[in-house]
Amino acid sequence: MESRPQESNLKETKKLLPPPSGAACSPHHPPLKSPAFLPCCQLLTVVCFLLVPLRFFLYARNLSSPRLLLPRPDNPSRLPPPPSANTITDSCSSGLIFVYDLPTAFNADVLAACDELNPWQSLCVALSNGGFGPPAGELAGVVPANLLPYWYCTDQFSLELIFHRRILAHRCRTVDPSAAAAFYIPFYAGLSVGKHLWSGDAASRDRDSALLLRWIKEQSPWKRSNGSDHFITLGRISWDFHRSGNDGWGGSFLNMAGMEKVTRLIIERNPSDNKDVGVPYPTGFHPRTAAEVRQWQRFVLNRNRSTLFGFAGAPRPQVKDDFRDFLFKECKRAGKGKCRSLDWWKVRRQNRSAAAMRLFLDSAFCLQPKGDSYTRRSMFDCMLVGAVPVVFWRRSAYGQYEWYLPGSGEEREGEWSVFIDSREVKNGTVSVKEVLEGIGEKRARKMRERVVEMIPRLLYAAAEEGLGEGMQDAFDVAVKGVLQRFRGQ
């Protein structure tokens, strides 16, 4: 088993990141912060400073008085109603789900402070539309015109919002905790800790998590099970919640007493923790119906792939022996007829989504090295458009998303992906081009068909009731897996 990445290296890598993209693919949206308001803001700063004691008093009171929080997009005055008796059918035979009505300090208030969630820019636009972000209008002419309304500039860390909206409307949701088999905790832990990741104040990264655990331990369902039938969605990678002691990267939420038995749906899991369940990163495609998914599958499956393999990424010359640099060189050696690369530093932020989409649509294979951690949203972006991923660390895919990707073993993994050891690429004993050329057109076609078949399970549908016609999206797979896990206990 591969060891945990060195914390110091992870911190250095994150320091080299450009400011997060937010709503980068929506160039026409007006800026949220205007210099014209600065004098007023200075006055408000003084007022806010004087109100700090009152704020903390109200915050503490809020912990004991849970309120309704996320309204439906089409009716801002109330939550979706619980399912009626006639909607709870045999499809809920694995059990019902109770969604905690948490104090708003743990979700709605976090989202309301979207201007403060990122040290570089506001996230209000990026987290709009229930976490989908703004429409991706720049994909016009790249995707079928009738499917363009279902493409968004979705932030890779927005999963907590997306999941919360869907589970509130789930057909197996109950408002009676005594009837529930599973209990969902809609805490926006990723957004909360993300606000403080780059600060030196470790206590600030843990404050909301500690208060959440204090609150939930007082609830009757928790007292009965100590959290063994509870689950939560975490919109950041596992290491962002695994700090030990007061020094180091991230918060310590997953190391806190009380989290040992809670199942976590997370975009990158800790392979040594069986309570972590890897779920797909949110991508930009959010269709409403199974018919729209099938149309997209036909579109990408029949696409003429003019390039053998493609790679999109940002080189990091400050990092010694940066593997991405090796892949850029591999691509250059392969030649334009075989490989195309996309250097993020050389592409305008507003055009990145369209550029990446064109690259992956035209490529039979897409290279997927490690990102800022072992996994990378780009792997799901490329699979969504029917390109076969090429991974260089086993932990980047295999064993990460076991509920979504075909099982372990080289034969099953080879159905939908290619593994090339990064060390062999670095020392020159293996050529990426030669490995991929050796697969052959017939086998590559079968691999593409397998990837395209998996597409529904890798996306998050826009419709609250799901895609319909028995087609499961990533949310459906997660909920089904959780209920089966708890039933098995």
C-alpha positions, 0 to 999 in steps of 0.5 A: 500500500502506498504511504500517505504523501509527505505533509510538507510536500502537500503544503508546498504543492498547494502553495504553488496553486493558482487561485482556484477557478471559481467561475472561471468558465463564465467570463460574462458574469460581473465581479461581485466586489466593487471598489466603489463600495470600499469606503462603506466597507471600512465603516462596516468593518468598525461596526462589525468589530463592535458587534463581535461579542454579540455575534458569538452570543447569537452563534452559541444560542443557534446551536441549541435551536435548529431551524430549516435551512435549504429551500427548493430552488423553485420555492424559496419559502420552504423545504421540500416536503417529506415523501408521502406514504404512497411514494415509499414503496419497495424501492425503500426496502433497504430503509429510510433516511432521516436528514438532520435539521442542523443549526444554520451555523453548520450549512446555510450560514457557511454558504451565506458567507460565500464571499469569505470562503476563499482567500483569493476571490468570492465563491458566490458565483461558483456555488450558485445554482445549488452548487452547480455554478453558472451556466457554461455558455462558452461550450456552445458549438462544442457540445450538442446545442440541446444539451448546452443548458445542462452544462455548468461551471461546477466547482470541484469542491461543491459536492456538499451542496449538491448532495444536500439538495438531492437528499432533501427530496429523496423518495426514502427520506423520512421526518420520523427518526424512529423509522429511519435506518440511516441518518444524514448530517448535512454539515458543509465541512469542506466549505468550512475548513476550506476557508481557513486552510491557508491560515496559520490558525489551526484552531479556526479550522476545527471550530465548526467541526467541534461544535457540530460534534458537540451538538449531534452527540446530544441527539437521540439517534446518535446516542442509540448508535454512537454514529454507526448508522450516520453518514456525511458528505465531505467535499474536499479530500481526506487529508484536509480533515486529518491533521494530527496535533496543532501543526500541519495541513488541514483540519482534524475533523476525522480524527475527533472523538465521535467520527470513528463510526461515521461513514463519509462520502468523500471525493478522495478517500484514505485507503487505510480507513474503511469509513471513507467511501470515494465518490466522483468529483462533481463535473460540469454535466448535470442532465435531467433525464435518462434520454439526455444522458443517452444522447450524450453517450451516443455523441461521445461514443461516435466521436472521431478521435483524431489524437491518440492521447492528450494531457491537460495540466499546469507544469510546476517548475518549482517542484523538483522532478515534477511528473507533469513536466515529464508528461509534457515532454512525452507528448512533445516527443510523440508528435502532434499527430499522436499527442496534444497537450494543454498548458493551463498557464497559457490558456485564459481562465475563461476558455479553459473548460472549452479547451479541455473539452475539445482536447478530451473529445479528440483524444482516445486516451487522456493522461491523468497524473496525480493532482494536488493529491493522488486523485484529480477531477480531470479523470472524471472530466475525461471519462465523461467525454468518453476518453480512456484514462491513463493513470500513473499511481494506483492510488489515483483510481484503483481502490478509490471509487469502488462503488463506481469503477469496475473492481480490483484486479488487472483484468477488470481495471484494464476494461476501462483504464491503462496503468503505467508506473510513473517510475518507469516513465521517469527513468525512460524504460517505458514510452507512453506512446508505445504502450498506448499504440500497442493496445490496438484500435479494436481493444481501444474501442471496447475500452471506450465503450466501457467508459461510456457505459459508466458515464451515468454513474459518474455525474450528478443529475439536476433533477431532484428525483434523479434521471428516471427509467432506472438509470442511476447517477452518482448520488443514487449509487452513493445512497444505495451503497450507504443503505446496503452498508448499514443493513449489512451491519 
